[in-house]
Amino acid sequence: MKKKVLGISFGRKMSNCDVMVKHALMECEKEGCETAFIRADDLNISNCTGCIACVIGMVTGRGRGYCVRHDDFDILDECIMQSDAVILACPTYETSVTGRFKTICDRIGPSHDITFRKALYDEGVAAGRPESELPDVRSFKKRSAALISVGGAMTENWIALTLPMMYEFTFPMAIDVIDAVEYYGAMAHESVLGYPEMMDRMTKVGQNIVASINAETEEDRIAWRGDEEGACPLCHTRLLQLSHDAKTVDCVVCGSHGTFTVDEEGKLRIHYTKEEMDRSRLRWGGKLEHSTEIKTQAQPTGSIKGLKEMKAPYAAFNPGVFATDETAFGNVKK
Ligand SMILES: Cc1cc2nc3c(=O)[nH]c(=O)nc-3n(C[C@H](O)[C@H](O)[C@H](O)COP(=O)(O)O)c2cc1C
């Protein structure tokens, strides 16, 4: 059976992200894969309301880990479930991902967290429950990803948060990111078509994805194929946070905690112990630690005594919005 690669563009219609994803998909097709393409803005996907019915359903065994809402997220979800790899391209809006990208990430996790889903699945199988009542078994398939961030600014730091944020799409389902590209200076719709080196890099993205999904060993499948090693030895991003005492660092993206040294060339080197790497949210252990703390330590709703009285002043306090200043030249329609 042909391997399936799903491309998702979060950009404008027929603009940089669309072209870049499609180019990489075409390369995958040349190499014998079946492809699908989604432009995220063509889908009608509503925001997560924070009802946490997805999590409660998984923890109590009454649900399958799905959102109570049915909208076009279901189309996206089915495509992800069928895929062996995903190629995502997202424009930079205000130094980070677009609102729709974040909306989709919120709808993916925690409902798609594989440690929540697997526990429920295994318990269900052990209890003899039918597959139709359990989380989709395709949730546990090994998948690879390539991430592409695009920005219009000519200065690279204006796209700094986009690529790191894109891991929010992949980590709940443990999709392994094997390649990543940051492209800035792309304000015009067609910018990338005038930049042959970047189009060649998209050919390489397609080839890297094909090499990953056809790899014979798991080690080769997840091998990093990006241009740079990055700062984080695990996720290869460059967004590190200094600890409060300024002696250690955390990777903001993958949650690994480690120490740093400066080598003889003056380069900052990050060091993680194996134990710390296994606590990363990119790995089973890190995800399990998190889902277990949610299951066992999160304070249940309604457990605070005298809550009704304590809430009353806040429920009664509703100052509303400021009245429009008619003397100012704002944008409220008169
Ligand atoms: C609301 C908004 C905010 C933007 N903010 C940034 C930014 O912070 N940094 C940047 O490099 N480009 C920014 N851009 C430019 C887009 O990232 C750029 O046009 C990109 O090419 C869009 O991708 P597309 O061509 O695939 O639609 C912004 C564009 C919009 C519409």
The ligand as an SDF file (V2000), in Angstrom:
LIG
                    3D

 31 33  0  0  0  0  0  0  0  0999 V2000
   -1.6450   39.9790   10.7150 C   0  0  0  0  0  0  0  0  0  0  0  0
   -0.3050   39.7480   10.1190 C   0  0  0  0  0  0  0  0  0  0  0  0
    0.8050   39.7840   10.9190 C   0  0  0  0  0  0  0  0  0  0  0  0
    2.0660   39.5370   10.3940 C   0  0  0  0  0  0  0  0  0  0  0  0
    3.1310   39.5260   11.2270 N   0  0  0  0  0  0  0  0  0  0  0  0
    4.3400   39.1760   10.7590 C   0  0  0  0  0  0  0  0  0  0  0  0
    5.4480   39.0680   11.6580 C   0  0  0  0  0  0  0  0  0  0  0  0
    5.3500   39.2790   12.8640 O   0  0  0  0  0  0  0  0  0  0  0  0
    6.6370   38.6710   11.1310 N   0  0  0  0  0  0  0  0  0  0  0  0
    6.8040   38.4170    9.8030 C   0  0  0  0  0  0  0  0  0  0  0  0
    7.9070   38.0490    9.3980 O   0  0  0  0  0  0  0  0  0  0  0  0
    5.7620   38.5170    8.9380 N   0  0  0  0  0  0  0  0  0  0  0  0
    4.5330   38.8800    9.3810 C   0  0  0  0  0  0  0  0  0  0  0  0
    3.4630   38.9400    8.5060 N   0  0  0  0  0  0  0  0  0  0  0  0
    3.6600   38.6120    7.0760 C   0  0  0  0  0  0  0  0  0  0  0  0
    3.3450   37.1660    6.7120 C   0  0  0  0  0  0  0  0  0  0  0  0
    4.0220   36.2660    7.5680 O   0  0  0  0  0  0  0  0  0  0  0  0
    3.7660   36.8950    5.2630 C   0  0  0  0  0  0  0  0  0  0  0  0
    3.0070   37.7070    4.3980 O   0  0  0  0  0  0  0  0  0  0  0  0
    3.6650   35.4450    4.8010 C   0  0  0  0  0  0  0  0  0  0  0  0
    4.1580   35.3500    3.4920 O   0  0  0  0  0  0  0  0  0  0  0  0
    2.2660   34.9160    4.7660 C   0  0  0  0  0  0  0  0  0  0  0  0
    2.2770   33.5960    4.2790 O   0  0  0  0  0  0  0  0  0  0  0  0
    1.5140   33.2440    2.9120 P   0  0  0  0  0  0  0  0  0  0  0  0
    2.1870   34.0370    1.8330 O   0  0  0  0  0  0  0  0  0  0  0  0
    1.6550   31.7740    2.7380 O   0  0  0  0  0  0  0  0  0  0  0  0
    0.0870   33.6370    3.1300 O   0  0  0  0  0  0  0  0  0  0  0  0
    2.2090   39.2430    9.0000 C   0  0  0  0  0  0  0  0  0  0  0  0
    1.0640   39.2300    8.1850 C   0  0  0  0  0  0  0  0  0  0  0  0
   -0.1680   39.4720    8.7200 C   0  0  0  0  0  0  0  0  0  0  0  0
   -1.3770   39.3980    7.8260 C   0  0  0  0  0  0  0  0  0  0  0  0
  1  2  1  0
  2  3  1  0
  2 30  2  0
  3  4  2  0
  4  5  1  0
  4 28  1  0
  5  6  2  0
  6  7  1  0
  6 13  1  0
  7  8  2  0
  7  9  1  0
  9 10  1  0
 10 11  2  0
 10 12  1  0
 12 13  2  0
 13 14  1  0
 14 15  1  0
 14 28  1  0
 15 16  1  0
 16 17  1  0
 16 18  1  0
 18 19  1  0
 18 20  1  0
 20 21  1  0
 20 22  1  0
 22 23  1  0
 23 24  1  0
 24 25  2  0
 24 26  1  0
 24 27  1  0
 28 29  2  0
 29 30  1  0
 30 31  1  0
M  END
$$$$
